[in-house]
């Protein structure tokens, strides 16, 4: 997975990653998990961070994975944005 130049670190909200300790999340190792959560529940700052951190192709690939954890409306929105 190719990463873009490092954007400023982001402090993930506990409410975004309620099921894990946000400090233990590795942006490279847990890219799919992070992208799914941000596309579904992220705020503007987190979405901008993700689009600076990950190539658009990677975000699109996650969006169209068979078992992606996004609601239908969220998936439809991001499908249009990532067209």
GIQUI-V158185 format. One record per backbone hydrogen bond with DSSP energy under -1.0 kcal/mol. CO is the residue of the C=O (numbers start at 1). NH is the residue of the N-H. If there is no record, write none. Layout:
co=CO nh=NH
co=CO nh=NH
This chain:
co=13 nh=17
co=17 nh=20
co=21 nh=24
co=22 nh=25
co=26 nh=30
co=30 nh=34
co=31 nh=35
co=32 nh=36
co=33 nh=37
co=34 nh=38
co=35 nh=39
co=36 nh=40
co=37 nh=41
co=38 nh=42
co=43 nh=47
co=44 nh=48
co=45 nh=49
co=46 nh=50
co=47 nh=51
co=48 nh=52
co=49 nh=53
co=50 nh=54
co=53 nh=4
co=55 nh=59
co=56 nh=60
co=57 nh=61
co=58 nh=62
co=59 nh=63
co=60 nh=64
co=62 nh=65
co=65 nh=68
co=68 nh=70
co=71 nh=75
co=72 nh=76
co=73 nh=77
co=74 nh=78
co=75 nh=79
co=76 nh=80
co=77 nh=81
co=78 nh=82
